[in-house]
């Protein structure tokens, strides 16, 4: 299995939009129009988050992005997630979602996250955080399997 990462381009939005309509996306990512709007902002330079598709053997199977915590330390982001203030400005956050439903629970998230972490480390990033919803057990299992680290939660503040 070969994994690769491709920066999202405008022609990828319809694919990502179709994934966002699926139940497993809506549950954790919210309204597809709003979320797709955020990605459009990224592509048009209004949001510094870096979006990618991840491909397995050349086929797109998911979405992954990274963002700098220093960019989230201002309204409205820090109001919605005050915990970002606890981390250094040079830390980055990573978000991941499997695209098609038939690709869930196959270990793809673990593989993609591990490979993306290696890419980020190779680019010089040393402080990487993840912030899955505490109820998103599938994501937590994937992140724990990828890192070998037990994910814990503490109250923000």
Rosetta constraint file for C-alpha pairs under 8 A:
AtomPair CA 1 CA 56 HARMONIC 6.48 0.50
AtomPair CA 1 CA 57 HARMONIC 6.15 0.50
AtomPair CA 2 CA 56 HARMONIC 5.51 0.50
AtomPair CA 2 CA 57 HARMONIC 5.02 0.50
AtomPair CA 2 CA 58 HARMONIC 7.87 0.50
AtomPair CA 3 CA 54 HARMONIC 6.89 0.50
AtomPair CA 3 CA 55 HARMONIC 5.55 0.50
AtomPair CA 3 CA 56 HARMONIC 4.61 0.50
AtomPair CA 3 CA 57 HARMONIC 6.30 0.50
AtomPair CA 3 CA 58 HARMONIC 7.74 0.50
AtomPair CA 3 CA 112 HARMONIC 6.96 0.50
AtomPair CA 3 CA 115 HARMONIC 7.58 0.50
AtomPair CA 4 CA 54 HARMONIC 5.71 0.50
AtomPair CA 4 CA 55 HARMONIC 5.19 0.50
AtomPair CA 4 CA 56 HARMONIC 6.59 0.50
AtomPair CA 4 CA 57 HARMONIC 7.89 0.50
AtomPair CA 4 CA 58 HARMONIC 7.51 0.50
AtomPair CA 5 CA 52 HARMONIC 6.08 0.50
AtomPair CA 5 CA 53 HARMONIC 5.77 0.50
AtomPair CA 5 CA 54 HARMONIC 4.54 0.50
AtomPair CA 5 CA 55 HARMONIC 6.22 0.50
AtomPair CA 5 CA 116 HARMONIC 7.95 0.50
AtomPair CA 6 CA 52 HARMONIC 5.28 0.50
AtomPair CA 6 CA 53 HARMONIC 5.26 0.50
AtomPair CA 6 CA 54 HARMONIC 6.31 0.50
AtomPair CA 6 CA 55 HARMONIC 7.63 0.50
AtomPair CA 7 CA 50 HARMONIC 7.68 0.50
AtomPair CA 7 CA 51 HARMONIC 6.01 0.50
AtomPair CA 7 CA 52 HARMONIC 4.26 0.50
AtomPair CA 7 CA 53 HARMONIC 6.31 0.50
AtomPair CA 8 CA 12 HARMONIC 6.11 0.50
AtomPair CA 8 CA 13 HARMONIC 7.83 0.50
AtomPair CA 8 CA 43 HARMONIC 7.66 0.50
AtomPair CA 8 CA 51 HARMONIC 5.61 0.50
AtomPair CA 8 CA 52 HARMONIC 4.83 0.50
AtomPair CA 8 CA 53 HARMONIC 5.94 0.50
AtomPair CA 9 CA 13 HARMONIC 7.22 0.50
AtomPair CA 9 CA 43 HARMONIC 6.96 0.50
AtomPair CA 10 CA 40 HARMONIC 7.65 0.50
AtomPair CA 10 CA 43 HARMONIC 7.24 0.50
AtomPair CA 12 CA 16 HARMONIC 6.34 0.50
AtomPair CA 13 CA 17 HARMONIC 5.78 0.50
AtomPair CA 13 CA 36 HARMONIC 7.36 0.50
AtomPair CA 14 CA 18 HARMONIC 6.12 0.50
AtomPair CA 15 CA 19 HARMONIC 6.44 0.50
AtomPair CA 16 CA 20 HARMONIC 6.19 0.50
AtomPair CA 16 CA 36 HARMONIC 7.74 0.50
AtomPair CA 16 CA 63 HARMONIC 7.62 0.50
AtomPair CA 16 CA 99 HARMONIC 7.51 0.50
AtomPair CA 17 CA 21 HARMONIC 6.60 0.50
AtomPair CA 17 CA 32 HARMONIC 6.59 0.50
AtomPair CA 17 CA 33 HARMONIC 7.93 0.50
AtomPair CA 17 CA 36 HARMONIC 6.43 0.50
AtomPair CA 18 CA 22 HARMONIC 7.24 0.50
AtomPair CA 19 CA 25 HARMONIC 6.89 0.50
AtomPair CA 19 CA 99 HARMONIC 5.32 0.50
AtomPair CA 19 CA 100 HARMONIC 6.33 0.50
AtomPair CA 20 CA 25 HARMONIC 5.19 0.50
AtomPair CA 20 CA 26 HARMONIC 6.21 0.50
AtomPair CA 20 CA 29 HARMONIC 7.77 0.50
AtomPair CA 20 CA 31 HARMONIC 7.95 0.50
AtomPair CA 20 CA 32 HARMONIC 5.24 0.50
AtomPair CA 20 CA 99 HARMONIC 7.99 0.50
AtomPair CA 21 CA 25 HARMONIC 6.80 0.50
AtomPair CA 21 CA 26 HARMONIC 6.45 0.50
AtomPair CA 21 CA 32 HARMONIC 6.17 0.50
AtomPair CA 22 CA 26 HARMONIC 6.27 0.50
AtomPair CA 22 CA 100 HARMONIC 7.96 0.50
AtomPair CA 22 CA 101 HARMONIC 7.49 0.50
AtomPair CA 23 CA 27 HARMONIC 6.02 0.50
AtomPair CA 24 CA 28 HARMONIC 6.93 0.50
AtomPair CA 24 CA 101 HARMONIC 7.41 0.50
AtomPair CA 25 CA 29 HARMONIC 5.53 0.50
AtomPair CA 25 CA 30 HARMONIC 7.24 0.50
AtomPair CA 25 CA 97 HARMONIC 7.29 0.50
AtomPair CA 26 CA 30 HARMONIC 4.71 0.50
AtomPair CA 26 CA 31 HARMONIC 6.33 0.50
AtomPair CA 26 CA 32 HARMONIC 7.03 0.50
AtomPair CA 28 CA 133 HARMONIC 7.67 0.50
AtomPair CA 28 CA 136 HARMONIC 7.82 0.50
AtomPair CA 29 CA 35 HARMONIC 7.06 0.50
AtomPair CA 30 CA 34 HARMONIC 7.69 0.50
AtomPair CA 30 CA 35 HARMONIC 6.97 0.50
AtomPair CA 31 CA 35 HARMONIC 6.19 0.50
AtomPair CA 32 CA 36 HARMONIC 5.83 0.50
AtomPair CA 33 CA 37 HARMONIC 6.02 0.50
AtomPair CA 34 CA 38 HARMONIC 6.48 0.50
AtomPair CA 35 CA 39 HARMONIC 6.61 0.50
AtomPair CA 36 CA 40 HARMONIC 6.24 0.50
AtomPair CA 37 CA 41 HARMONIC 6.21 0.50
AtomPair CA 38 CA 42 HARMONIC 6.39 0.50
AtomPair CA 38 CA 47 HARMONIC 7.56 0.50
AtomPair CA 39 CA 43 HARMONIC 6.32 0.50
AtomPair CA 39 CA 51 HARMONIC 7.23 0.50
AtomPair CA 40 CA 44 HARMONIC 6.12 0.50
AtomPair CA 41 CA 45 HARMONIC 6.08 0.50
AtomPair CA 41 CA 46 HARMONIC 4.93 0.50
AtomPair CA 41 CA 47 HARMONIC 5.41 0.50
AtomPair CA 42 CA 46 HARMONIC 5.83 0.50
AtomPair CA 42 CA 47 HARMONIC 4.50 0.50
AtomPair CA 42 CA 48 HARMONIC 6.00 0.50
AtomPair CA 42 CA 49 HARMONIC 5.93 0.50
AtomPair CA 42 CA 50 HARMONIC 6.86 0.50
AtomPair CA 42 CA 51 HARMONIC 7.34 0.50
AtomPair CA 43 CA 47 HARMONIC 7.85 0.50
AtomPair CA 48 CA 67 HARMONIC 6.94 0.50
AtomPair CA 48 CA 68 HARMONIC 7.96 0.50
AtomPair CA 48 CA 71 HARMONIC 7.73 0.50
AtomPair CA 49 CA 65 HARMONIC 6.74 0.50
AtomPair CA 49 CA 66 HARMONIC 5.79 0.50
AtomPair CA 49 CA 67 HARMONIC 4.52 0.50
AtomPair CA 49 CA 68 HARMONIC 7.25 0.50
AtomPair CA 50 CA 65 HARMONIC 5.39 0.50
AtomPair CA 50 CA 66 HARMONIC 5.37 0.50
AtomPair CA 50 CA 67 HARMONIC 6.39 0.50
AtomPair CA 51 CA 63 HARMONIC 7.40 0.50
AtomPair CA 51 CA 64 HARMONIC 6.08 0.50
AtomPair CA 51 CA 65 HARMONIC 4.31 0.50
AtomPair CA 51 CA 66 HARMONIC 6.78 0.50
AtomPair CA 52 CA 63 HARMONIC 5.84 0.50
AtomPair CA 52 CA 64 HARMONIC 5.27 0.50
AtomPair CA 52 CA 65 HARMONIC 5.82 0.50
AtomPair CA 53 CA 60 HARMONIC 6.33 0.50
AtomPair CA 53 CA 61 HARMONIC 7.48 0.50
AtomPair CA 53 CA 62 HARMONIC 5.70 0.50
AtomPair CA 53 CA 63 HARMONIC 4.54 0.50
AtomPair CA 53 CA 64 HARMONIC 6.17 0.50
AtomPair CA 54 CA 60 HARMONIC 5.73 0.50
AtomPair CA 54 CA 61 HARMONIC 6.12 0.50
AtomPair CA 54 CA 62 HARMONIC 5.27 0.50
AtomPair CA 54 CA 63 HARMONIC 5.89 0.50
AtomPair CA 54 CA 64 HARMONIC 6.89 0.50
AtomPair CA 54 CA 112 HARMONIC 7.11 0.50
AtomPair CA 55 CA 59 HARMONIC 4.88 0.50
AtomPair CA 55 CA 60 HARMONIC 4.14 0.50
AtomPair CA 55 CA 61 HARMONIC 5.57 0.50
AtomPair CA 55 CA 62 HARMONIC 7.05 0.50
AtomPair CA 56 CA 60 HARMONIC 6.50 0.50
AtomPair CA 56 CA 61 HARMONIC 6.66 0.50
AtomPair CA 60 CA 99 HARMONIC 7.88 0.50
AtomPair CA 61 CA 98 HARMONIC 6.09 0.50
AtomPair CA 61 CA 99 HARMONIC 5.13 0.50
AtomPair CA 61 CA 100 HARMONIC 6.55 0.50
AtomPair CA 61 CA 103 HARMONIC 7.25 0.50
AtomPair CA 62 CA 96 HARMONIC 7.43 0.50
AtomPair CA 62 CA 97 HARMONIC 5.65 0.50
AtomPair CA 62 CA 98 HARMONIC 4.24 0.50
AtomPair CA 62 CA 99 HARMONIC 4.34 0.50
AtomPair CA 62 CA 100 HARMONIC 7.61 0.50
AtomPair CA 63 CA 96 HARMONIC 5.70 0.50
AtomPair CA 63 CA 97 HARMONIC 5.31 0.50
AtomPair CA 63 CA 98 HARMONIC 6.43 0.50
AtomPair CA 63 CA 99 HARMONIC 6.80 0.50
AtomPair CA 64 CA 94 HARMONIC 7.11 0.50
AtomPair CA 64 CA 95 HARMONIC 5.59 0.50
AtomPair CA 64 CA 96 HARMONIC 4.28 0.50
AtomPair CA 64 CA 97 HARMONIC 6.46 0.50
AtomPair CA 65 CA 94 HARMONIC 5.66 0.50
AtomPair CA 65 CA 95 HARMONIC 5.40 0.50
AtomPair CA 65 CA 96 HARMONIC 6.59 0.50
AtomPair CA 66 CA 92 HARMONIC 6.42 0.50
AtomPair CA 66 CA 93 HARMONIC 5.42 0.50
AtomPair CA 66 CA 94 HARMONIC 4.47 0.50
AtomPair CA 66 CA 95 HARMONIC 6.51 0.50
AtomPair CA 67 CA 71 HARMONIC 7.52 0.50
AtomPair CA 67 CA 92 HARMONIC 5.37 0.50
AtomPair CA 67 CA 93 HARMONIC 5.25 0.50
AtomPair CA 67 CA 94 HARMONIC 6.64 0.50
AtomPair CA 68 CA 72 HARMONIC 6.98 0.50
AtomPair CA 68 CA 89 HARMONIC 7.25 0.50
AtomPair CA 68 CA 90 HARMONIC 6.78 0.50
AtomPair CA 68 CA 91 HARMONIC 6.13 0.50
AtomPair CA 68 CA 92 HARMONIC 4.35 0.50
AtomPair CA 68 CA 93 HARMONIC 6.30 0.50
AtomPair CA 69 CA 73 HARMONIC 6.52 0.50
AtomPair CA 69 CA 84 HARMONIC 6.35 0.50
AtomPair CA 69 CA 87 HARMONIC 7.36 0.50
AtomPair CA 69 CA 88 HARMONIC 7.41 0.50
AtomPair CA 69 CA 89 HARMONIC 5.59 0.50
AtomPair CA 69 CA 90 HARMONIC 6.87 0.50
AtomPair CA 69 CA 91 HARMONIC 5.70 0.50
AtomPair CA 69 CA 92 HARMONIC 5.45 0.50
AtomPair CA 69 CA 93 HARMONIC 6.65 0.50
AtomPair CA 70 CA 88 HARMONIC 7.62 0.50
AtomPair CA 70 CA 89 HARMONIC 4.43 0.50
AtomPair CA 70 CA 90 HARMONIC 6.81 0.50
AtomPair CA 70 CA 91 HARMONIC 7.68 0.50
AtomPair CA 72 CA 77 HARMONIC 5.22 0.50
AtomPair CA 72 CA 78 HARMONIC 5.77 0.50
AtomPair CA 72 CA 84 HARMONIC 6.85 0.50
AtomPair CA 73 CA 77 HARMONIC 6.66 0.50
AtomPair CA 73 CA 78 HARMONIC 5.01 0.50
AtomPair CA 73 CA 84 HARMONIC 6.45 0.50
AtomPair CA 73 CA 85 HARMONIC 6.25 0.50
AtomPair CA 74 CA 78 HARMONIC 5.27 0.50
AtomPair CA 74 CA 79 HARMONIC 7.66 0.50
AtomPair CA 75 CA 79 HARMONIC 5.89 0.50
AtomPair CA 76 CA 80 HARMONIC 6.44 0.50
AtomPair CA 77 CA 81 HARMONIC 6.01 0.50
AtomPair CA 77 CA 82 HARMONIC 7.84 0.50
AtomPair CA 78 CA 82 HARMONIC 4.74 0.50
AtomPair CA 78 CA 83 HARMONIC 7.57 0.50
AtomPair CA 78 CA 84 HARMONIC 6.50 0.50
AtomPair CA 78 CA 85 HARMONIC 7.31 0.50
AtomPair CA 82 CA 156 HARMONIC 6.53 0.50
AtomPair CA 82 CA 157 HARMONIC 7.14 0.50
AtomPair CA 83 CA 87 HARMONIC 7.78 0.50
AtomPair CA 83 CA 156 HARMONIC 4.83 0.50
AtomPair CA 83 CA 157 HARMONIC 6.49 0.50
AtomPair CA 86 CA 157 HARMONIC 7.94 0.50
AtomPair CA 87 CA 91 HARMONIC 6.77 0.50
AtomPair CA 90 CA 127 HARMONIC 7.06 0.50
AtomPair CA 91 CA 125 HARMONIC 7.59 0.50
AtomPair CA 91 CA 126 HARMONIC 7.38 0.50
AtomPair CA 91 CA 127 HARMONIC 4.60 0.50
AtomPair CA 91 CA 128 HARMONIC 5.60 0.50
AtomPair CA 91 CA 129 HARMONIC 7.15 0.50
AtomPair CA 92 CA 125 HARMONIC 7.71 0.50
AtomPair CA 92 CA 127 HARMONIC 6.36 0.50
AtomPair CA 92 CA 128 HARMONIC 4.98 0.50
AtomPair CA 92 CA 129 HARMONIC 6.20 0.50
AtomPair CA 93 CA 128 HARMONIC 5.72 0.50
AtomPair CA 93 CA 129 HARMONIC 4.79 0.50
AtomPair CA 93 CA 130 HARMONIC 5.60 0.50
AtomPair CA 93 CA 131 HARMONIC 7.65 0.50
AtomPair CA 94 CA 128 HARMONIC 7.25 0.50
AtomPair CA 94 CA 129 HARMONIC 6.51 0.50
AtomPair CA 94 CA 130 HARMONIC 5.54 0.50
AtomPair CA 94 CA 131 HARMONIC 7.93 0.50
AtomPair CA 95 CA 130 HARMONIC 6.86 0.50
AtomPair CA 95 CA 131 HARMONIC 7.78 0.50
AtomPair CA 95 CA 132 HARMONIC 8.00 0.50
AtomPair CA 96 CA 109 HARMONIC 7.49 0.50
AtomPair CA 96 CA 113 HARMONIC 7.54 0.50
AtomPair CA 97 CA 109 HARMONIC 7.44 0.50
AtomPair CA 98 CA 103 HARMONIC 6.85 0.50
AtomPair CA 98 CA 104 HARMONIC 6.58 0.50
AtomPair CA 98 CA 108 HARMONIC 7.64 0.50
AtomPair CA 98 CA 109 HARMONIC 6.62 0.50
AtomPair CA 99 CA 103 HARMONIC 7.23 0.50
AtomPair CA 100 CA 104 HARMONIC 7.37 0.50
AtomPair CA 103 CA 108 HARMONIC 7.32 0.50
AtomPair CA 104 CA 108 HARMONIC 7.49 0.50
AtomPair CA 105 CA 138 HARMONIC 7.56 0.50
AtomPair CA 107 CA 111 HARMONIC 6.35 0.50
AtomPair CA 107 CA 142 HARMONIC 7.06 0.50
AtomPair CA 108 CA 112 HARMONIC 5.95 0.50
AtomPair CA 109 CA 113 HARMONIC 5.88 0.50
AtomPair CA 109 CA 139 HARMONIC 7.66 0.50
AtomPair CA 109 CA 142 HARMONIC 5.81 0.50
AtomPair CA 109 CA 143 HARMONIC 7.80 0.50
AtomPair CA 110 CA 114 HARMONIC 6.07 0.50
AtomPair CA 110 CA 142 HARMONIC 4.60 0.50
AtomPair CA 110 CA 143 HARMONIC 6.16 0.50
AtomPair CA 110 CA 145 HARMONIC 6.19 0.50
AtomPair CA 110 CA 146 HARMONIC 4.91 0.50
AtomPair CA 111 CA 115 HARMONIC 6.19 0.50
AtomPair CA 111 CA 146 HARMONIC 6.81 0.50
AtomPair CA 112 CA 116 HARMONIC 6.01 0.50
AtomPair CA 113 CA 117 HARMONIC 6.03 0.50
AtomPair CA 113 CA 143 HARMONIC 7.11 0.50
AtomPair CA 113 CA 146 HARMONIC 6.47 0.50
AtomPair CA 114 CA 118 HARMONIC 6.37 0.50
AtomPair CA 114 CA 146 HARMONIC 5.14 0.50
AtomPair CA 114 CA 147 HARMONIC 7.00 0.50
AtomPair CA 115 CA 119 HARMONIC 6.31 0.50
AtomPair CA 116 CA 120 HARMONIC 6.18 0.50
AtomPair CA 117 CA 121 HARMONIC 6.10 0.50
AtomPair CA 118 CA 122 HARMONIC 6.08 0.50
AtomPair CA 119 CA 123 HARMONIC 6.29 0.50
AtomPair CA 120 CA 124 HARMONIC 6.51 0.50
AtomPair CA 120 CA 125 HARMONIC 5.53 0.50
AtomPair CA 120 CA 126 HARMONIC 7.99 0.50
AtomPair CA 121 CA 125 HARMONIC 5.00 0.50
AtomPair CA 121 CA 126 HARMONIC 6.09 0.50
AtomPair CA 132 CA 136 HARMONIC 6.50 0.50
AtomPair CA 132 CA 139 HARMONIC 6.69 0.50
AtomPair CA 132 CA 140 HARMONIC 6.74 0.50
AtomPair CA 134 CA 140 HARMONIC 7.80 0.50
AtomPair CA 134 CA 153 HARMONIC 7.60 0.50
AtomPair CA 136 CA 140 HARMONIC 6.35 0.50
AtomPair CA 137 CA 141 HARMONIC 6.07 0.50
AtomPair CA 138 CA 142 HARMONIC 6.34 0.50
AtomPair CA 139 CA 143 HARMONIC 6.16 0.50
AtomPair CA 140 CA 144 HARMONIC 6.03 0.50
AtomPair CA 140 CA 151 HARMONIC 6.93 0.50
AtomPair CA 141 CA 145 HARMONIC 6.01 0.50
AtomPair CA 142 CA 146 HARMONIC 6.07 0.50
AtomPair CA 143 CA 147 HARMONIC 6.14 0.50
AtomPair CA 143 CA 149 HARMONIC 7.98 0.50
AtomPair CA 143 CA 151 HARMONIC 7.87 0.50
AtomPair CA 144 CA 148 HARMONIC 5.26 0.50
AtomPair CA 144 CA 149 HARMONIC 5.26 0.50
AtomPair CA 144 CA 150 HARMONIC 5.65 0.50
AtomPair CA 144 CA 151 HARMONIC 6.44 0.50
AtomPair CA 145 CA 149 HARMONIC 7.63 0.50
